[in-house]
Amino acid sequence: MAELPEPLRERFEHEVHSQPVMLYMKGTPDFPMCGYSQRAAQCFKVLGVPIGHVNVLEDPEAWEGIKLYSDWPTIPQVFIGGEFVGGSSIVVEMLESGELEEKVTAAMETAGAAAS
């Protein structure tokens, strides 16, 4: 497997820590370009949570690089509070169990505390 170049690793570190929720997806939350990306984004819309996103269809470097960064082979990829949590199936399970709302709330509180 290829190694992630340092500038790209630093980019992803910055991106996943810049928002409480960061989604690497095909398309955008308002215009997803695949069903899996749509499901992942919808989980956060149900919670009324703002999400950061990167459209990997417009950013080939991110499409390949994020897979190396997270060691996860598929898109979408969800990060909450800077931590990789998985793809759409995992996020759907977390939503159904209530774990997603807890994790997002904690990440938003941490982000709010860090901003003040």
Secondary structure, DSSP 4 states (H G I P E B T S, - for coil): -PPPPHHHHHHHHHHHHHSSEEEEESEETTEESSHHHHHHHHHHHHHT---EEEEGGG-HHHHHHHHHHHT--SS-EEEETTEEEESHHHHHHHHHHTHHHHHHHHHHHHHHHHH-
